């Protein structure tokens, strides 16, 4: 079949529903489309989805594959660009310069330092709460629940970081449900909604934990920048909807004491092409854990940069209207391994 005939079918694919397009396609075209599917960034085998989404994905798959037949390899780069903005995981277009601010460990300075700065700029943020370490008695280094409740009333998101800051792994994953409930109960006691966001304590992760997270209503779970980058560097990747599992969202940056503005800019500059940049902070400063501390001066500089460069700054929960968290990759580790290989190749 010549390119003109395929182009005509492409026109039909735009004018009619996916089912009609499927019926109109001849067997010969279908076989040719299948032949190009392996080169198609819309490959349907890479994502689990519901029936309606599957039909839509096949529809897009046919369109891009047919265009490859018409224009050859030159069209592939165009198709890849289309794929960035039309992942079925994306419910609404994700704007460039979209940054998610997150703060871990219930540090006192989240209330005394971070809160007023965020309110000044009108930025959103998620505070991941734990009662680990000596939270119950040490109110010099950790917030009170009254202060945490005030963060909620200010409009910030309160997320779950487990009751005891328990690093989750395959061996202790059975304890996760109890750990999540501990924070849920304390939130309920203080008039705070049940958390829908989670941060992996110590950035330790386990695929076996996904079921417990789902049962507790967790929509998004943030990890660190490892294993793609080293923990010490604090570097990471922006979130790629449809490729990154919603319970393994990477930190584009995990602020470290030795970070300079250039490190911060490297992290947030990834917020483009439908990829939000999620940032991880601890205390400002962190008076209990100096190895993850950020100075007040540098933090002010970071937020001034976001404001001056017109970034939109939101909480993790605010991604829900933009991203369909029910769309998950069949292999949550595939994108991580691909990034690791890319880094190794570039060295």
HUSUL-V391998 format. One record per residue. N is the residue number from 1. RES is the residue in one small letter. PSI is psi in degrees with one decimal (NA if undefined). OMEGA is omega in radians with two decimals (NA if undefined). D_LAST is the distance of its C-alpha to the last C-alpha in Angstrom with 1 decimal. Layout:
[[N:RES:PSI:OMEGA:D_LAST] [N:RES:PSI:OMEGA:D_LAST]]
This chain:
[[1:x:133.7:-3.06:44.9] [2:x:171.8:-3.07:44.0] [3:x:-29.7:3.13:41.7] [4:x:-40.4:3.13:44.8] [5:x:-41.1:3.14:46.0] [6:x:-37.4:3.11:42.6] [7:x:-37.8:3.10:42.6] [8:x:-40.4:3.09:46.0] [9:x:-34.7:3.07:44.8] [10:x:-41.4:3.10:42.0] [11:x:-42.6:3.11:44.7] [12:x:-35.9:-3.11:46.6] [13:x:-28.1:3.13:43.6] [14:x:-36.0:-3.04:43.6] [15:x:-24.0:-3.05:47.3] [16:x:169.5:3.07:47.9] [17:x:158.5:-3.14:46.8] [18:x:-38.3:-3.12:44.1] [19:x:-40.2:3.14:46.9] [20:x:-42.8:3.12:48.8] [21:x:-41.1:-3.14:45.8] [22:x:-41.7:-3.13:45.4] [23:x:-37.2:-3.08:49.0] [24:x:-34.4:-3.12:49.0] [25:x:131.6:3.07:46.0] [26:x:165.0:-3.12:47.4] [27:x:-36.9:-3.11:46.3] [28:x:-39.4:3.10:44.8] [29:x:-41.2:-3.13:42.6] [30:x:-42.1:-3.14:41.6] [31:x:-37.6:3.11:40.4] [32:x:-37.2:3.10:38.5] [33:x:-41.9:3.13:36.9] [34:x:-35.5:-3.12:35.9] [35:x:-28.1:-3.12:34.4] [36:x:-4.6:-3.03:31.9] [37:x:-34.6:-3.09:31.3] [38:x:-20.4:3.08:28.3] [39:x:6.6:-3.01:26.5] [40:x:123.7:3.14:27.9] [41:x:-11.7:3.11:25.9] [42:x:19.2:-3.07:29.3] [43:x:120.5:-3.00:29.4] [44:x:-22.3:-3.07:32.2] [45:x:-5.1:-3.03:31.2] [46:x:-10.9:-3.02:28.2] [47:x:138.3:3.00:30.4] [48:x:145.2:3.13:33.7] [49:x:168.2:3.10:36.3] [50:x:175.2:-3.01:40.1] [51:x:-44.8:-3.11:42.3] [52:x:-43.6:3.13:42.6] [53:x:-35.6:3.13:38.8] [54:x:-43.9:3.13:38.4] [55:x:-40.7:3.11:40.9] [56:x:-41.3:-3.13:39.1] [57:x:-40.2:3.10:35.7] [58:x:-37.5:3.10:37.4] [59:x:-50.2:3.12:38.9] [60:x:-36.8:3.13:35.6] [61:x:-42.9:3.13:34.2] [62:x:-43.0:-3.11:37.1] [63:x:-50.2:-3.09:36.8] [64:x:-40.3:3.13:33.1] [65:x:-40.5:3.12:33.6] [66:x:-39.3:3.12:36.7] [67:x:-32.8:3.08:35.0] [68:x:-37.1:3.11:32.4] [69:x:-36.1:-3.09:35.5] [70:x:-48.8:-2.96:36.9] [71:x:-7.8:3.11:34.1] [72:x:-160.7:-3.05:31.7] [73:x:-23.7:-3.10:27.9] [74:x:-24.1:-3.11:28.1] [75:x:-17.2:-3.03:29.2] [76:x:-42.9:-3.13:26.3] [77:x:-35.4:3.08:24.3] [78:x:-44.0:-3.14:27.5] [79:x:-37.9:3.12:28.0] [80:x:-39.0:3.11:24.6] [81:x:-41.4:3.09:25.6] [82:x:-40.7:-3.10:28.9] [83:x:-34.2:-3.12:27.4] [84:x:-39.1:-3.06:25.7] [85:x:-5.7:-3.04:29.2] [86:x:26.0:3.01:31.3] [87:x:139.1:-3.13:29.9] [88:x:-9.9:3.07:33.0] [89:x:-15.1:-3.07:31.7] [90:x:116.9:3.14:32.3] [91:x:-36.0:3.10:36.0] [92:x:151.7:3.13:35.9] [93:x:132.6:3.12:33.5] [94:x:117.6:-3.07:30.9] [95:x:154.7:2.97:30.8] [96:x:158.5:3.10:27.9] [97:x:37.9:3.05:27.6] [98:x:118.7:-3.07:28.8] [99:x:137.8:3.06:27.9] [100:x:122.0:3.10:29.1] [101:x:130.2:3.09:29.9] [102:x:146.7:-3.10:30.3] [103:x:127.1:-3.04:31.7] [104:x:152.3:2.83:31.9] [105:x:12.9:3.00:34.4] [106:x:29.4:-3.09:37.7] [107:x:141.3:3.13:37.2] [108:x:-37.7:-3.09:40.3] [109:x:-11.3:3.01:38.5] [110:x:-34.6:-3.14:37.6] [111:x:-43.8:-3.02:41.3] [112:x:-30.4:-3.06:42.2] [113:x:-53.4:-3.03:39.2] [114:x:-46.7:-3.07:37.0] [115:x:-54.5:-3.11:39.9] [116:x:-33.0:3.12:41.7] [117:x:-43.9:3.11:38.6] [118:x:-41.5:-3.13:37.8] [119:x:-35.4:3.12:41.4] [120:x:-41.8:-3.11:41.5] [121:x:-13.1:-3.08:38.7] [122:x:28.8:-3.12:39.9] [123:x:146.8:2.99:36.5] [124:x:167.3:3.13:36.4] [125:x:159.5:3.03:34.6] [126:x:131.8:3.07:34.6] [127:x:116.1:-3.12:35.7] [128:x:117.6:-2.96:34.9] [129:x:135.4:3.02:37.8] [130:x:154.3:3.02:38.2] [131:x:24.0:-3.13:41.1] [132:x:174.7:-3.10:39.0] [133:x:-134.0:-3.13:39.4] [134:x:40.4:3.14:42.7] [135:x:-41.5:-3.01:42.7] [136:x:-30.9:-3.05:46.4] [137:x:-19.8:-3.05:47.7] [138:x:89.0:-3.14:45.2] [139:x:6.6:3.00:45.8] [140:x:-39.2:-3.08:44.4] [141:x:-19.1:-3.06:40.8] [142:x:150.9:3.13:41.2] [143:x:157.5:2.94:42.9] [144:x:164.9:3.09:46.2] [145:x:-25.6:3.06:46.8] [146:x:-40.0:3.12:49.0] [147:x:-39.2:3.10:46.1] [148:x:-41.9:3.11:43.8] [149:x:-34.1:3.10:46.6] [150:x:-37.1:3.06:46.9] [151:x:-41.1:3.09:43.2] [152:x:-45.3:-3.13:44.2] [153:x:-26.4:3.09:47.2] [154:x:-11.5:3.13:45.1] [155:x:1.5:3.12:43.3] [156:x:157.2:3.11:40.1] [157:x:138.5:3.02:38.8] [158:x:117.6:-3.12:39.3] [159:x:170.8:-3.08:36.9] [160:x:129.0:3.14:37.0] [161:x:22.7:-3.08:34.9] [162:x:150.1:-3.10:37.2] [163:x:-45.1:-3.01:40.3] [164:x:15.8:-3.03:39.0] [165:x:51.7:-3.10:35.3] [166:x:117.8:3.04:34.8] [167:x:120.4:-3.03:31.3] [168:x:133.2:3.05:31.7] [169:x:177.9:-3.07:30.6] [170:x:-27.9:-3.08:32.1] [171:x:-32.6:-3.08:34.8] [172:x:12.2:-3.03:36.2] [173:x:-24.4:3.13:35.7] [174:x:-15.9:3.13:39.5] [175:x:-9.3:-3.01:40.0] [176:x:-43.3:-3.10:38.0] [177:x:-44.9:3.10:41.1] [178:x:-39.2:3.14:43.2] [179:x:-41.6:3.11:40.5] [180:x:-42.9:-3.12:40.2] [181:x:-33.1:3.12:44.0] [182:x:-43.2:3.11:44.3] [183:x:-38.0:3.10:42.7] [184:x:-44.5:-3.12:44.3] [185:x:-41.8:-3.13:47.7] [186:x:-36.0:3.07:47.2] [187:x:-45.7:-3.13:46.1] [188:x:-39.4:3.13:49.3] [189:x:-25.1:-3.06:51.4] [190:x:18.6:3.06:50.2] [191:x:27.5:-3.13:50.5] [192:x:133.8:3.14:46.8] [193:x:154.4:3.07:45.7] [194:x:126.9:-3.08:44.1] [195:x:142.6:3.06:40.3] [196:x:-0.2:3.10:38.3] [197:x:148.3:-3.07:34.9] [198:x:143.4:3.00:33.2] [199:x:128.9:-3.13:30.4] [200:x:117.6:3.13:29.2] [201:x:132.6:-3.11:30.2] [202:x:9.9:-3.09:27.5] [203:x:20.7:3.03:25.1] [204:x:140.2:-3.05:26.1] [205:x:161.5:3.05:26.7] [206:x:127.6:3.10:28.7] [207:x:-24.3:-3.14:29.3] [208:x:-11.6:-3.12:32.8] [209:x:-11.8:-3.03:33.5] [210:x:-39.2:-3.09:33.5] [211:x:-45.0:3.13:37.1] [212:x:-40.1:3.12:38.3] [213:x:-44.2:3.12:36.4] [214:x:-44.1:-3.12:38.1] [215:x:-27.3:3.13:41.5] [216:x:8.7:3.06:41.3] [217:x:19.2:3.12:40.5] [218:x:121.8:-3.14:36.9] [219:x:-48.0:-3.12:35.4] [220:x:139.4:3.07:31.9] [221:x:125.2:-3.07:30.1] [222:x:135.1:3.04:27.1] [223:x:-166.0:3.10:24.4] [224:x:-158.4:3.12:21.7] [225:x:-11.1:3.06:18.0] [226:x:152.0:0.21:17.2] [227:x:1.9:3.14:16.2] [228:x:-48.5:3.09:13.4] [229:x:164.3:3.13:12.7] [230:x:149.2:3.10:14.4] [231:x:-39.9:-3.06:18.0] [232:x:-33.5:-3.09:18.0] [233:x:-31.1:-3.06:15.8] [234:x:6.6:3.13:18.1] [235:x:161.2:3.12:15.5] [236:x:-163.9:-3.11:16.1] [237:x:152.7:3.02:16.9] [238:x:157.3:-3.12:20.1] [239:x:127.9:3.11:22.7] [240:x:97.8:-3.12:22.9] [241:x:135.3:-3.13:26.6] [242:x:-24.7:3.11:27.2] [243:x:-46.2:3.03:23.8] [244:x:131.7:3.08:23.6] [245:x:138.1:-3.14:26.7] [246:x:-18.0:3.08:29.1] [247:x:9.5:3.07:29.2] [248:x:46.9:-3.11:25.5] [249:x:126.6:-3.11:24.7] [250:x:148.6:2.95:21.4] [251:x:124.8:3.06:21.6] [252:x:-23.9:3.09:19.6] [253:x:136.6:3.08:20.2] [254:x:96.2:-2.95:21.9] [255:x:131.1:3.14:23.4] [256:x:159.7:-3.11:23.1] [257:x:-32.2:-3.10:25.4] [258:x:1.7:3.12:22.9] [259:x:143.1:2.98:21.8] [260:x:175.0:3.14:22.5] [261:x:-34.5:-3.13:23.5] [262:x:-36.6:3.10:20.0] [263:x:-41.6:3.14:18.7] [264:x:-44.9:-3.14:21.6] [265:x:-38.9:3.10:21.2] [266:x:-40.5:-3.12:17.6] [267:x:-51.8:-3.03:19.2] [268:x:-23.5:-3.14:22.3] [269:x:-11.9:3.08:20.9] [270:x:-8.9:-3.10:19.6] [271:x:79.8:-3.12:23.3] [272:x:168.5:3.09:23.9] [273:x:40.6:3.09:24.4] [274:x:17.5:-3.12:26.4] [275:x:108.7:3.07:23.9] [276:x:147.5:3.09:25.5] [277:x:118.1:3.13:23.5] [278:x:125.5:-3.10:24.9] [279:x:142.7:-3.12:24.9] [280:x:123.5:3.05:25.8] [281:x:161.0:2.97:27.9] [282:x:-135.6:-3.10:30.2] [283:x:154.8:-3.14:33.0] [284:x:81.0:-0.14:33.5] [285:x:171.9:3.07:33.9] [286:x:101.1:-3.03:33.7] [287:x:-13.1:3.11:36.5] [288:x:-24.1:-3.06:36.2] [289:x:86.8:-3.00:32.4] [290:x:-17.8:-3.11:31.0] [291:x:-9.2:3.08:27.5] [292:x:17.8:-3.05:27.1] [293:x:149.4:3.01:29.4] [294:x:130.9:-3.13:29.1] [295:x:154.0:3.13:31.5] [296:x:-42.4:-3.11:34.1] [297:x:-45.8:-3.13:33.3] [298:x:-38.9:3.13:29.6] [299:x:-42.9:3.09:30.7] [300:x:-39.7:3.12:33.3] [301:x:-40.1:3.13:30.7] [302:x:-47.2:-3.10:28.5] [303:x:-32.0:3.05:31.5] [304:x:-39.0:3.12:32.8] [305:x:-45.1:3.13:29.6] [306:x:-43.5:-3.12:29.9] [307:x:-45.7:-3.08:33.6] [308:x:-29.8:3.13:33.2] [309:x:7.4:3.03:30.5] [310:x:43.9:2.99:32.8] [311:x:147.2:3.00:30.7] [312:x:127.3:-3.02:32.7] [313:x:121.9:-3.01:32.4] [314:x:173.4:3.01:33.8] [315:x:163.6:-3.11:34.2] [316:x:-38.9:-3.13:32.4] [317:x:-25.6:-3.07:35.7] [318:x:-5.1:3.03:35.9] [319:x:-18.4:-3.05:33.2] [320:x:-40.4:3.10:35.9] [321:x:-16.4:-3.09:37.8] [322:x:-30.0:-3.00:34.6] [323:x:134.5:3.06:33.0] [324:x:103.5:-3.07:34.7] [325:x:-7.8:3.09:33.6] [326:x:-12.9:3.09:35.5] [327:x:113.1:-3.06:32.9] [328:x:149.3:3.08:30.4] [329:x:148.3:3.12:27.8] [330:x:-25.8:3.07:29.1] [331:x:102.5:-3.09:26.0] [332:x:-19.0:-3.08:24.9] [333:x:-7.9:-3.06:21.7] [334:x:-49.5:-3.09:20.5] [335:x:-32.7:3.11:18.8] [336:x:-46.0:3.13:17.1] [337:x:-36.7:3.11:15.7] [338:x:-41.4:3.12:14.6] [339:x:-41.6:3.13:12.7] [340:x:-41.8:3.11:11.1] [341:x:-38.9:3.13:10.2] [342:x:-42.5:3.12:8.9] [343:x:-44.4:-3.13:6.6] [344:x:-38.4:-3.13:5.5] [345:x:-33.5:-3.08:5.5] [346:x:-11.0:-3.12:3.8] [347:x:NA:NA:0.0]]
